[in-house]
Amino acid sequence: MMELNKDCQHKVKDADENHQHVKKSQKVLQKGALRTGDKKCGNKSLRAGHMRNKNGEKSFTCHLCGKSFTSKGNLKTHTRIHTGEKPFTCQECGKSFTNTSSLKIHMRIHTGEKPFACLQCGKSFTNSGNLQGHLRTHTGEKPFTCRDCGKSFKSTSHLKRHMRIHTGEKPFTCKQCGKSFSLNNNYKEHLRIHTGEKPFKCQECGQAFINQSARKVHIRIHTGEKPFTCQHCEKSFKSTSEIKTHMRSHTGEKPFACLQCGKTFSFSGHLKGHLRIHTGEKPYPCDQCEKCFISISHLYRHMKIHTGEKPHACLLCGKSVADKASLKSHMRIHSGEKPYKCDQCEKSFACKNTLVLHIRTHTGEKPFECQQCGKSFSSQCNLKRHIAIHTEEKLFTCNECGKSFRCKFTLQSHMRSHAEVKPLRCLTCGKTFSLESSLKKHVRTHTGEKP
């Protein structure tokens, strides 16, 4: 059973050990040991060091950065920051450290030891600093304040990371591409782009990701979860980036600008597609007719010509069109809305493309030239119709009567004469028409507009 020495409360096993302890203590006192507070210092250097700790005196100064320390040992450890020396190496993983205490804390990663436990929630930590930081999540204390913006943080490491926003410091640089990062975690994730490493796998479909947050967003595809809701229209999204992008439809923000013409866009993808107008690049070819497009959305829209797919139907007249944009333009026939106004003659149009064609009547621009006769046209459609005169080709044939036409639109109008279909209705008087041009002409009798 352990006993305590009556003078100093030192634990001893028996009387012999107590005798040896007393004898050793007397020798120390004979050499001039002093009692300073509750601590005994057996030699002059230890005594001096203890007194400096007690008084807060810092006599040892780093000649490289000017930082001061209470002991020579602390200065020596600090100097290794400048020299890069790390003499204490982990036998498990080979990682090195500047001092033994850091190595000791690191070893707990391998052993799984977490000796510092939170009394409120029971969570354990490898070192006391992490525990202290964690306790502030319970107290709400944020003692570390940024001098530039006044924002407060729970730990010095969080403040240090935050300060890089103000300084612009990016200390973590990729050796392969030279890109720099302010956070080590972001740097590590970036390296996976080069290595191809994707350690985070979806348990549902097996798709892998370079970081955990990307996997978390992906999993919502399977669960259907959309936790981010727009306060303007109550539409929900899977991620913060999606809702941030969506918000631009309400704010009208267009942060992506073309350096060549100054046109701005809400989305980086739209800017990328626009730039191809300047470069002439068309990387998306159609595998059926080899026609190329500047964006994949344009290719998808084109593919519906080959498939004949028209999934978007008008609720008023039943007409079907290939895409939402075409349906939106078609709906203006019924509503009479003409949001695109010419700034030269104030004439208005339901479709933006029609306005572009109309402006050419003012400018005289005819960018589409026939290679056979040199005649120019204001629209590609007119050029195609003209080329058919040279070839005498009539590609569009009526299945009812066998009559052929140079233009698909002319065939469609002709087909209505067989079916006696009049899908276009005037919203004012209810009269129906088979041709869009006939409806437009009729609407003017109500509005008084002159063509």
Residue pairs with C-beta under 8 A, 6 or more apart in sequence:
2 11
2 12
2 13
3 11
3 12
3 13
3 14
3 18
4 10
4 11
4 12
5 11
5 12
5 18
5 21
5 22
7 22
7 25
8 25
8 40
10 21
12 18
12 21
28 40
28 42
31 42
31 43
32 44
33 40
33 41
33 42
33 43
33 47
34 40
34 41
34 47
36 47
36 50
36 51
36 54
37 54
39 50
41 47
41 49
41 50
49 70
49 71
51 57
52 58
52 59
52 70
52 71
53 70
53 71
56 70
57 70
58 68
58 69
58 70
59 68
59 70
60 68
60 69
60 70
60 71
60 72
60 74
60 75
61 67
61 68
61 69
61 75
62 68
62 69
62 75
62 78
62 79
62 82
64 79
64 82
65 82
67 78
69 75
69 78
77 98
77 99
80 86
80 87
80 98
80 99
81 98
85 98
86 96
86 97
86 98
87 96
87 98
88 96
88 97
88 98
88 99
88 100
88 102
88 103
89 95
89 96
89 97
89 103
90 96
90 97
90 103
90 106
90 107
90 110
92 107
92 110
93 110
95 106
97 103
97 106
105 126
105 127
107 113
108 114
108 115
108 126
108 127
109 126
113 126
114 124
114 125
114 126
115 124
115 126
116 124
116 125
116 126
116 127
116 128
116 130
116 131
117 123
117 124
117 125
117 131
118 124
118 125
118 131
118 134
118 135
118 138
120 135
120 138
121 138
123 134
125 131
125 134
129 155
133 154
133 155
136 142
136 143
136 154
136 155
137 154
141 154
142 152
142 153
142 154
143 152
143 154
144 152
144 153
144 154
144 155
144 156
144 158
144 159
145 151
145 152
145 153
145 159
146 152
146 153
146 159
146 162
146 163
146 166
148 163
148 166
149 166
151 162
153 159
153 162
161 182
161 183
163 169
164 170
164 171
164 182
164 183
165 182
169 182
170 180
170 181
170 182
171 180
171 182
172 180
172 181
172 182
172 183
172 184
172 186
172 187
173 179
173 180
173 181
173 187
174 180
174 181
174 187
174 190
174 191
174 194
176 194
177 194
179 190
181 187
181 190
189 210
189 211
191 197
192 198
192 199
192 210
192 211
193 210
197 210
198 208
198 209
198 210
199 208
199 210
200 208
200 209
200 210
200 211
200 212
200 214
200 215
201 207
201 208
201 209
201 215
202 208
202 209
202 215
202 218
202 219
202 222
204 219
204 222
205 222
207 218
209 215
209 218
217 238
217 239
220 226
220 227
220 238
220 239
221 238
225 238
226 236
226 237
226 238
227 236
227 238
228 236
228 237
228 238
228 239
228 240
228 242
228 243
229 235
229 236
229 237
229 243
230 236
230 237
230 243
230 246
230 247
230 250
232 247
232 250
233 250
235 246
237 243
237 246
245 266
245 267
247 253
248 254
248 255
248 266
248 267
249 266
253 266
254 264
254 265
254 266
255 264
255 266
256 264
256 265
256 266
256 267
256 268
256 270
256 271
257 263
257 264
257 265
257 271
258 264
258 265
258 271
258 274
258 275
258 278
260 275
260 278
261 278
263 274
265 271
265 274
273 294
273 295
276 282
276 283
276 294
276 295
277 294
281 294
282 292
282 293
282 294
283 292
283 294
284 292
284 293
284 294
284 295
284 296
284 298
284 299
285 291
285 292
285 293
285 299
286 292
286 293
286 299
286 302
286 303
286 306
288 303
288 306
289 306
291 302
293 299
293 302
301 322
301 323
304 310
304 322
304 323
305 322
309 322
310 320
310 321
310 322
311 320
311 322
312 320
312 321
312 322
312 323
312 324
312 326
312 327
313 319
313 320
313 321
313 327
314 320
314 321
314 327
314 330
314 331
314 334
316 331
316 334
316 425
317 334
317 423
317 424
317 425
318 423
319 330
319 423
319 424
321 327
321 330
329 350
329 351
331 337
332 338
332 339
332 350
332 351
333 350
333 424
333 436
333 439
333 440
334 425
334 427
335 427
336 427
336 443
336 447
337 350
338 348
338 349
338 350
339 348
339 350
340 348
340 349
340 350
340 351
340 352
340 354
340 355
341 347
341 348
341 349
341 355
342 348
342 349
342 355
342 358
342 359
342 362
344 359
344 362
345 362
347 358
349 355
349 358
357 378
357 379
359 365
360 366
360 378
360 379
361 378
365 378
366 376
366 377
366 378
367 376
367 378
368 376
368 377
368 378
368 379
368 380
368 382
368 383
369 375
369 376
369 377
369 383
370 376
370 377
370 383
370 386
370 387
370 390
372 387
372 390
373 390
375 386
377 383
377 386
381 407
384 407
385 406
385 407
388 394
388 395
388 406
388 407
389 406
393 406
394 404
394 405
394 406
395 404
395 406
396 404
396 405
396 406
396 407
396 408
396 410
396 411
397 403
397 404
397 405
397 411
398 404
398 405
398 411
398 414
398 415
398 418
400 415
400 418
401 418
403 414
405 411
405 414
413 434
413 435
416 422
416 434
416 435
417 434
420 434
421 434
422 432
422 433
422 434
423 432
423 434
424 432
424 433
424 434
424 435
424 436
424 438
424 439
425 431
425 432
425 433
426 432
426 433
426 439
426 442
426 443
426 446
428 443
428 446
429 446
431 442
433 439
433 442
441 451
443 449
444 450
444 451
